[in-house]
Amino acid sequence: MKRSAEIAALEQRLGHRFADPERLRRALTHSSMSAPGREDNQRLEFLGDRVLGLVMAEALLSEDRGASEGQLAPRFNALVRKEACAEVAREIDLGAALKLGRSEMMSGGRRKMALLGDAMEAVIAAVYLDAGFGTAKALVLRLWGDRIARVEEDARDAKTSLQEWAQARGMVPPSYTEVAREGPDHAPVFTIEARLENGAAARATAGSKRKAEQQAASGLLDKVTNG
């Protein structure tokens, strides 16, 4: 398969040149774009999820040799959840290379968390099939960067702490509302408001919804606990 400029540019961002670029093309093809003779990325997503899981399980065991299963499980979940995959996908501008049907294209599919997360898993599988587990592992560790080192903090995050604070006082869990979105599709900036049923609220702005939610939750927690 001849490389398109788009595929070549993504290979550079990934740091891997495919022996068979067709694997990467398939990893980028959403089901809305599939057709007879053109496979979508769902099977690769299934495989990539397992490859990512093994890489993260190994990394966590190596990072903290004294951690119990109960400590490792939430850290693992924080690293492999769809939001984390989508965040990494945004950092390498994976959305720009997605192959989407018209309906998904028109509805902003290139910035949807689920589509980005699925495609990131599919790309991991494509690298695994193209060059083996060692190369896929190196890719994941490079792209996830310091997330592994800081995952204990992320696993017990501000949103969790705020929810526990609310529940301890008989309140329903806090709500999170997107009140603004700015910037281009490939680099959006979100403003999120966290609100408790007693009316207390805080807003934060960040380059991903998850980060904005975390920062809003942190600000609201500080407000209700420190006045």
Phi, psi and omega in degrees: 000133178286139180282132171276164177298325180296314179296316180298321180293320179293321177302321178297317180292327178283332185079026178216126175262120186285135171294325176234095183297346176299328179296318179291319178302317180294322180296336183266357186266111178285156182300335179291347182250356184288157181200166177308126181085357178232103183284148175266186189263012186293319179293321177294322177302316179303314180290317182298325177301320180287321177296313178301317180299317180294317179301313183290323177298315178297316183296320181291320177297322179287324183292320183222092186288347180258001184287143177276168178300321179296330176279325184286325186302310180293329177293316178301312181300322180295329183277329186255354182296159186302324180299319180294318179297318180294324179297316177296317179302319179295322182296330179257012178054046180295327181303326182296337184259356182297143176256108187239151172289167185301319183297317179291323179298315183289334182265015176079033183301332183293343179245007180286133183301315183296316181294318179293317179297316179298316181295324179296317177297319180296321178296320177301316179296320180298319178294319178301313180291328183282324189221002176098171186294322182300318179290319178297319179297314180299320178298311181299312182297324178291315183288324180283340173052230185277007177301325182293317181294327184258011189293331180299320177293319181291325183295324174249083191264180182297324179297318178296314181297319179294319179296318179295322178299315181294316182295325179295341181250016176075016180268158172287160179301151179296154176256154179232122184236131174282114183258346178199150175217126183228172176088171181288165183301325184277351180213063183288156175235125186250141170247123184242139173251126172262134184219139174260160183293344177277003177098346178295138183209159176208150179239154176210155181235134181203172183280357173217153180298319183299314180296319180295320177297316180298316182291323177294318178297318179298317179295320180289321178298317178297322181295315185279338181265332183247357177072000000 
